[in-house]
Amino acid sequence: MTTEYGEDLLAGLDDIDWASLDHAYGYADDVPGQIRQACGEDGDARERAWNMLFSNIFHQGSRYTASPYTVPFFARIAIAGPHPARSSALTMLKVLAIDWHDEYDLPGGIDTVAWRSVAAEFSPQRLVAWYDEQIAVEANPERRRGLEETRAYCAAGGTIDDRASSLVCYDAVRAELPSLLCLLEDPDSRIRTQAAYLLAWFPEEGVRSVPEILAQLDRETDPQAAATALVAAGLVGDHTLIERLRPWLADSEPLVRWGAATALARLVTTIPGAATGLGRDGLVPRIIEELTSAAVSLAPQPGVKFNDGNLRGYATRSLAPLAALTLDVT
């Protein structure tokens, strides 16, 4: 498929040996056709293709050896694909990277250090070595065959631990983030919102993404996109952002004020020393005031993906660490 930009979105799709890769239902040789349909002209076929991809390469949150190979194509579709497919591609990138972390890793955000530490124990390389040891001493032919089959799966890049297999996809999406930063300037506010939301889950890329998110904020006119960008900055930034984000607490839009308060709450409660001295200038009480108001009155916002759009619940979760915060008021 050639886009209006003259780029072949699916270049290299047939160069991958999909039949040697797996997904939830077996070999992944059907994936290239599904990706083609996912950015085709037939709306019904396109929707079916996205549903099939969601089911087979991300079945109930599991990732497979085929899953990371789809990521570069989804990134291209998100950037330059047919308009109806772009949002779906961003959704796929999000779920392949972090599945439902947005429901259980808030308000602190993704802890990639802990995730990488656990996943390292179950890397394909370590598993292959372990299976080699077991095969060498296994006398039972049936058990030996089972061990050999699982060893072959790991040697092909598979892993028996979901945390390790999901990290492979996370890093595949992370590798595409530099090219996706352009979406923060997209004419479609929904794409800008989704792009900022995706960036929120990659703290290791914060040095690169935070300046782009701040630039988006300076020009943003859509409240949902602005609120999402604020929360994203708070999740991947550091204490140097506190004064930069503070003015949005006075925005005329309640949703934007919630985004600012949520970002600032995360910064002052999770970064050592960030809250020092803030008791004197009223920032923390102002954050608490805004989050309390949001917890009572802010309507659900399906377009703001954090906590599945339940921003009242997110506000409540952000308030809990603030209640235990010890401030330097001397």
Buried (B, 14 or more C-beta within 10 A) or exposed (E): BEBEEEEEBBEEBEEBEBEEBBBBEEEBBBBBEBBBBBBBEEEEBBBBBBEBBBEBBBBEEBBBBBBBBBBBBBBBBBBBBBEBBBBBBBBBBBBBBBBEBBEEBBBEBBEBEEBBEEBEEBBBEBBBEBBEEBBEEBEEEEEBEEBBEBBEBBBEBBBEBBBBBBBBBBBBBBEBBEEBBEBBEBEBBBBBBBBBBBBBBBBBBBEBBBEBBBBBBEEBEBBBBBBBBBBBBBBBBBBEBBEBBBEBBEBEBBBBBBBBBBBBBBBBBBBEEBBEEBBEEEBBEBBBBBBBBBBEEBEEBEBBBBBBBBBBBBBBBBBEBBEEBEBEEE
